[in-house]
Amino acid sequence: MKKYDFLILGAGIFGITTAIELRKRNYSVGVLNPGKIPHPLAESTDISKIIRMEYGTDIEYMTMVEECLPVWREWNDFFNDSLFHEVGFLLLSRSLLEKDSSGFESASYFNLLKKGYQPERLDIEQRKKLFPSINHDQYTDAFYHKIGGYAESGRVIETLTKYAVQLGINIHEEQTAGEIKINNNKAEGVITKEGNTFNAGHVIVCAGNLSPFLVPGLKSYIKITGHPVFHLKPSQPDFFSYPHLSVIAADISNTGWYGFPFHPKEKVVKIANHGKGIEINDPEKDERVVYENDIIQLKNFLKESLPALVNDPIVYTRRCCYTDTFDGHFWIDNHPEIKGLTIGTGGSGHGFKMGPIIGDMIATVAEGKSHKWSARYRWRHISEKTINNEEARFLNRNNHS
Ligand SMILES: Cc1cc2nc3c(=O)[nH]c(=O)nc-3n(C[C@H](O)[C@H](O)[C@H](O)COP(=O)(O)OP(=O)(O)OC[C@H]3O[C@@H](n4cnc5c(N)ncnc54)[C@H](O)[C@@H]3O)c2cc1C
């Protein structure tokens, strides 16, 4: 029976980029994933995900995205497909940027300037002219950064999976890892829920929401949280199309609301909330629905900020689940006790944009080496009391006692 050098559990952005990276290092690589790839319940599966450099005071994440951006652009050329749309990012703030230098918008703006970028500070008249669909009277200040935008995440996974097969990676769809085979404290493969055995010298768990169920020790550091996503069919598509609308964050660290321009293929406007979310005990069984109250909150936001969209039909809703580490940082390390077992997960609602470097990081750690970015994502002792540091996230931090 074939024995892979590396067997990867999960073909989301963490797993598939790791597989490609390890194959390029001449290892034999197998990938298991339930159902079809991209899996409908996977975090990476969606019509769009934001690619932004803006991370408030967090220079490490900003610099990591700086490294990712050229690859996002290269992938468009390499795959001859517009997977990444560089429509830019408009950050709206309810306070003057100078007023709160540690605020998400303010710190992002000044850190971009420090790095030599030219985010455009826009006064209300300029904003009304450039982005007419937004009710700018709600926002005291704003800046637009032409660098960044969104990636068609589900199609990125589809494309990378095809590329992985071309590289000689064995992709096993309809295979759900059930149990990691451990012998003398060493991982030696996996037994799937479908009753098949896959052998490997090293196992890498990139199963997103299901990772804590495959590696029980992770439950002490990671929770699963569900977040509402809405697709609306605008009656005035042009009004919401780039360049009249870019990716937007509406005072996001205090509201959670963000949105995308009219999607050229899906013909919808996606609006979602990057907030606390609701805790999900079993992501496989959870009905993952959006509740009446979520729709009321959406309507209130639209009435206030995107009034021309408030009466347009919601044509799709989804509760998508974050693999949420308590501090909001990714979880990338070798298991502290079990040899030949690596974990790459913990996207915490902001991991997709890191696709171009996340595979390199996980592969390097799995080889037992350090990666220039890996220190912060190592196995660490955090708890429910730990503060989540992802600064764009609406978490009512001020109320954290
Ligand atoms: C609503 C929402 C909005 C987001 N918006 C953004 C954004 O704008 N920008 C951004 O950068 N990030 C965003 N994120 C975060 C980003 O999507 C995730 O961090 C990233 O996609 C995580 O990738 P992953 O590979 O770890 O997990 P996943 O994409 O979930 O992949 C895990 C894979 O493992 C498979 N799997 C599950 N169980 C098993 C098993 N037992 N055996 C084998 N395989 C298994 C699954 O089928 C899946 O294919 C968002 C996330 C959500 C939920």
Ligand as a Chemical Component Dictionary entry (heavy atoms), coordinates in Angstrom:
data_LIG
# 
_chem_comp.id                   LIG 
_chem_comp.type                 NON-POLYMER 
_chem_comp.pdbx_formal_charge   0 
_chem_comp.three_letter_code    LIG 
# 
loop_
_chem_comp_atom.comp_id 
_chem_comp_atom.atom_id 
_chem_comp_atom.alt_atom_id 
_chem_comp_atom.type_symbol 
_chem_comp_atom.charge 
_chem_comp_atom.model_Cartn_x 
_chem_comp_atom.model_Cartn_y 
_chem_comp_atom.model_Cartn_z 
_chem_comp_atom.pdbx_ordinal 
LIG C1  C1  C 0 -17.758 34.226 6.921 1  
LIG C2  C2  C 0 -16.276 34.207 6.716 2  
LIG C3  C3  C 0 -15.685 35.279 6.094 3  
LIG C4  C4  C 0 -14.306 35.331 5.958 4  
LIG N1  N1  N 0 -13.762 36.395 5.301 5  
LIG C5  C5  C 0 -12.423 36.419 5.116 6  
LIG C6  C6  C 0 -11.842 37.499 4.375 7  
LIG O1  O1  O 0 -12.555 38.386 3.883 8  
LIG N2  N2  N 0 -10.486 37.479 4.207 9  
LIG C7  C7  C 0 -9.695  36.492 4.733 10 
LIG O2  O2  O 0 -8.477  36.557 4.570 11 
LIG N3  N3  N 0 -10.217 35.459 5.444 12 
LIG C8  C8  C 0 -11.559 35.419 5.637 13 
LIG N4  N4  N 0 -12.113 34.383 6.328 14 
LIG C9  C9  C 0 -11.244 33.365 6.938 15 
LIG C10 C10 C 0 -10.809 32.343 5.935 16 
LIG O3  O3  O 0 -11.897 31.943 5.146 17 
LIG C11 C11 C 0 -10.211 31.163 6.686 18 
LIG O4  O4  O 0 -9.240  31.593 7.607 19 
LIG C12 C12 C 0 -9.573  30.143 5.739 20 
LIG O5  O5  O 0 -10.375 29.919 4.635 21 
LIG C13 C13 C 0 -9.322  28.868 6.517 22 
LIG O6  O6  O 0 -8.859  27.896 5.620 23 
LIG P1  P1  P 0 -8.640  26.402 6.110 24 
LIG O7  O7  O 0 -7.954  25.719 5.000 25 
LIG O8  O8  O 0 -8.006  26.404 7.456 26 
LIG O9  O9  O 0 -10.110 25.833 6.387 27 
LIG P2  P2  P 0 -11.220 25.367 5.362 28 
LIG O10 O10 O 0 -11.295 26.232 4.188 29 
LIG O11 O11 O 0 -12.451 25.188 6.157 30 
LIG O12 O12 O 0 -10.683 23.951 4.850 31 
LIG C14 C14 C 0 -10.705 22.821 5.673 32 
LIG C15 C15 C 0 -10.937 21.626 4.769 33 
LIG O13 O13 O 0 -10.851 20.450 5.576 34 
LIG C16 C16 C 0 -11.858 19.563 5.171 35 
LIG N5  N5  N 0 -12.113 18.626 6.258 36 
LIG C17 C17 C 0 -12.960 18.782 7.307 37 
LIG N6  N6  N 0 -12.945 17.671 8.070 38 
LIG C18 C18 C 0 -12.063 16.809 7.497 39 
LIG C19 C19 C 0 -11.629 15.499 7.816 40 
LIG N7  N7  N 0 -12.101 14.864 8.885 41 
LIG N8  N8  N 0 -10.746 14.894 6.968 42 
LIG C20 C20 C 0 -10.266 15.528 5.879 43 
LIG N9  N9  N 0 -10.631 16.792 5.541 44 
LIG C21 C21 C 0 -11.525 17.426 6.343 45 
LIG C22 C22 C 0 -13.035 20.455 4.805 46 
LIG O14 O14 O 0 -13.954 19.820 3.941 47 
LIG C23 C23 C 0 -12.316 21.631 4.115 48 
LIG O15 O15 O 0 -12.211 21.410 2.739 49 
LIG C24 C24 C 0 -13.505 34.284 6.464 50 
LIG C25 C25 C 0 -14.088 33.154 7.050 51 
LIG C26 C26 C 0 -15.469 33.106 7.185 52 
LIG C27 C27 C 0 -16.060 31.905 7.832 53 
# 
loop_
_chem_comp_bond.comp_id 
_chem_comp_bond.atom_id_1 
_chem_comp_bond.atom_id_2 
_chem_comp_bond.value_order 
_chem_comp_bond.pdbx_ordinal 
LIG C1  C2  SING 1  
LIG C2  C3  SING 2  
LIG C2  C26 DOUB 3  
LIG C3  C4  DOUB 4  
LIG C4  N1  SING 5  
LIG C4  C24 SING 6  
LIG N1  C5  DOUB 7  
LIG C5  C6  SING 8  
LIG C5  C8  SING 9  
LIG C6  O1  DOUB 10 
LIG C6  N2  SING 11 
LIG N2  C7  SING 12 
LIG C7  O2  DOUB 13 
LIG C7  N3  SING 14 
LIG N3  C8  DOUB 15 
LIG C8  N4  SING 16 
LIG N4  C9  SING 17 
LIG N4  C24 SING 18 
LIG C9  C10 SING 19 
LIG C10 O3  SING 20 
LIG C10 C11 SING 21 
LIG C11 O4  SING 22 
LIG C11 C12 SING 23 
LIG C12 O5  SING 24 
LIG C12 C13 SING 25 
LIG C13 O6  SING 26 
LIG O6  P1  SING 27 
LIG P1  O7  DOUB 28 
LIG P1  O8  SING 29 
LIG P1  O9  SING 30 
LIG O9  P2  SING 31 
LIG P2  O10 DOUB 32 
LIG P2  O11 SING 33 
LIG P2  O12 SING 34 
LIG O12 C14 SING 35 
LIG C14 C15 SING 36 
LIG C15 O13 SING 37 
LIG C15 C23 SING 38 
LIG O13 C16 SING 39 
LIG C16 N5  SING 40 
LIG C16 C22 SING 41 
LIG N5  C17 SING 42 
LIG N5  C21 SING 43 
LIG C17 N6  DOUB 44 
LIG N6  C18 SING 45 
LIG C18 C19 SING 46 
LIG C18 C21 DOUB 47 
LIG C19 N7  SING 48 
LIG C19 N8  DOUB 49 
LIG N8  C20 SING 50 
LIG C20 N9  DOUB 51 
LIG N9  C21 SING 52 
LIG C22 O14 SING 53 
LIG C22 C23 SING 54 
LIG C23 O15 SING 55 
LIG C24 C25 DOUB 56 
LIG C25 C26 SING 57 
LIG C26 C27 SING 58 
# 
